[in-house]
């Protein structure tokens, strides 16, 4: 998937994070229909997917590890994507990705 042509205004950092998360999500056989999205009102990129085991829609929000989490932004994204389970995908500089489902608090989960 070429994010450069789909979202040419996406910053290089956001594209790099998105590509790493997409590669990881693509290896998960429980996920189908992985699609890129950009919400201009929140200035946020995310991947949507269908979890075939639980039959629900999931949104994965790539974020860099060196930046503080913006919980106000996460709240706004949760409001916009109320039909989705929101998972923050924190990409470390080692390439590891930590996934946290956003509810009333943080819960570490598998993808």
C-alpha positions, -999 to +999 in steps of 0.1 A: +000+000+000+015+033-010+005+059+016+026+085-003+001+086-031-030+081-010-022+107+016+005+130+001+001+156+028+008+131+056+041+139+073+071+116+068+070+106+104+033+097+104+037+077+072+066+058+087+047+050+118+016+040+098+037+017+076+052-001+106+018-006+122+003-018+089+031-044+084+024-057+119-014-057+115-011-075+082+006-104+099-024-109+122-047-135+108-075-123+130-078-090+111-094-084+078-101-054+056-073-032+069-079+002+055-061+036+059-080+067+070-072+103+078-095+125+098-087+161+090-107+176+118-085+158+144-054+157+121-050+121+128-042+090+107-056+056+117-061+021+103-095+004+105-099-033+105-124-061+111-116-085+139-130-118+125-130-136+159-150-109+178-168-096+148-162-059+156-145-029+140-112-017+153-093+015+147-055+015+152-040+049+159-002+049+153+018+071+177+055+076+184+069+065+217+089+097+223+058+119+224+034+123+253-001+108+247-026+135+240-056+122+259-078+151+246-071+141+211-078+104+219-111+114+235-121+133+203-111+104+181-131+081+204-162+103+200-158+104+162-152+066+160-178+056+185-186+024+166-150+013+167-128-002+194-099+023+196-064+010+200-033+032+203-003+016+186+028+031+202+058+025+180+092+023+198+125+033+182+134-004+183+105-012+160+085-028+188+048-018+188+028-016+220-010-018+216-033-002+242-071-004+240-085+030+250-115+028+273-118+046+306-082+037+313-053+019+296-053-019+291-025-036+273-038-061+248-026-082+219-035-071+184 
